[in-house]
Amino acid sequence: MGDSLDSLSQSVRELGSIGHAVGEDFVWHMSNVQTWVSAALTDDNTCLDGFSGPSMKGNVKAAIKNRVVNVTQITSNALALVNCFASIHRTVETP
């Protein structure tokens, strides 16, 4: 989860640096954001895989797994929004 948080923090910083970027500059920044949010989603899923085995049982496992699933869903939604934003912005710039 720490790696996921780091990736999401990087993506937020990158979004903040986009400003009024256009053309290839915008594409480069958005590609970075998409990569880091996607990496965060992968990290979330990897974390979730750790709860599939029998090593942890009971209420603690269920509570942690539910929270990780929630984070995974939110991260997935964030990636969808980033992809939509990138797609719309690229379409608007195309002559």
C-alpha positions as CSV (number, residue, x, y, z in Angstrom):
1,M,0.0,0.0,0.0
2,G,3.0,2.3,0.6
3,D,4.1,1.9,-3.0
4,S,0.6,2.6,-4.2
5,L,0.5,5.8,-2.1
6,D,3.9,6.9,-3.5
7,S,2.7,6.3,-7.1
8,L,-0.5,8.3,-6.5
9,S,1.5,11.1,-4.8
10,Q,3.7,11.3,-7.9
11,S,0.7,11.4,-10.2
12,V,-0.8,14.3,-8.2
13,R,2.4,16.2,-8.3
14,E,2.6,15.6,-12.1
15,L,-1.0,16.8,-12.6
16,G,0.0,20.0,-10.7
17,S,2.8,20.6,-13.1
18,I,0.8,20.3,-16.2
19,G,-0.5,23.8,-16.0
20,H,-1.4,24.9,-19.5
21,A,0.7,22.2,-21.3
22,V,-0.4,21.5,-24.8
23,G,0.6,19.1,-27.5
24,E,3.5,16.7,-26.9
25,D,4.2,18.4,-23.5
26,F,0.7,17.5,-22.3
27,V,0.9,14.0,-23.7
28,W,4.2,13.4,-21.8
29,H,2.8,14.7,-18.5
30,M,-0.4,12.7,-18.9
31,S,1.5,9.6,-19.9
32,N,3.4,9.9,-16.6
33,V,0.2,10.3,-14.6
34,Q,-1.4,7.3,-16.4
35,T,1.7,5.2,-15.7
36,W,1.8,6.0,-12.0
37,V,-1.9,5.5,-11.4
38,S,-1.7,2.2,-13.2
39,A,1.2,1.2,-11.1
40,A,-0.7,2.1,-8.0
41,L,-3.6,-0.1,-9.2
42,T,-1.1,-3.0,-9.8
43,D,0.3,-2.5,-6.3
44,D,-3.2,-2.6,-4.8
45,N,-4.0,-5.8,-6.6
46,T,-0.7,-7.3,-5.5
47,C,-1.6,-6.4,-1.9
48,L,-5.0,-8.0,-2.4
49,D,-3.4,-11.2,-3.6
50,G,-1.6,-11.5,-0.3
51,F,-4.9,-12.1,1.4
52,S,-5.9,-15.0,-0.7
53,G,-3.9,-17.6,1.2
54,P,-4.7,-19.3,4.5
55,S,-2.0,-17.4,6.4
56,M,-4.4,-14.9,7.9
57,K,-7.9,-15.8,9.1
58,G,-10.9,-14.2,10.7
59,N,-12.2,-10.7,11.3
60,V,-8.8,-8.9,10.9
61,K,-8.2,-10.5,7.5
62,A,-11.8,-9.6,6.4
63,A,-11.5,-6.0,7.6
64,I,-8.1,-5.4,6.0
65,K,-9.2,-7.1,2.7
66,N,-12.4,-4.9,2.6
67,R,-10.3,-1.8,3.0
68,V,-7.8,-2.8,0.3
69,V,-10.7,-3.7,-2.0
70,N,-12.1,-0.2,-1.4
71,V,-8.8,1.4,-2.2
72,T,-8.5,-0.7,-5.3
73,Q,-11.9,0.4,-6.5
74,I,-11.1,4.1,-5.9
75,T,-7.8,3.8,-7.7
76,S,-9.5,2.1,-10.6
77,N,-12.0,4.9,-10.8
78,A,-9.1,7.5,-10.6
79,L,-7.4,5.7,-13.6
80,A,-10.6,5.8,-15.6
81,L,-11.0,9.5,-14.9
82,V,-7.4,10.2,-15.8
83,N,-7.8,8.3,-19.1
84,C,-11.0,10.1,-19.9
85,F,-9.4,13.5,-19.2
86,A,-6.4,12.7,-21.3
87,S,-8.6,11.4,-24.1
88,I,-10.9,14.5,-24.1
89,H,-7.9,16.9,-23.9
90,R,-6.2,15.2,-26.8
91,T,-9.4,15.3,-28.9
92,V,-9.9,19.0,-28.2
93,E,-6.3,19.8,-29.4
94,T,-6.6,17.8,-32.6
95,P,-7.3,20.1,-35.5
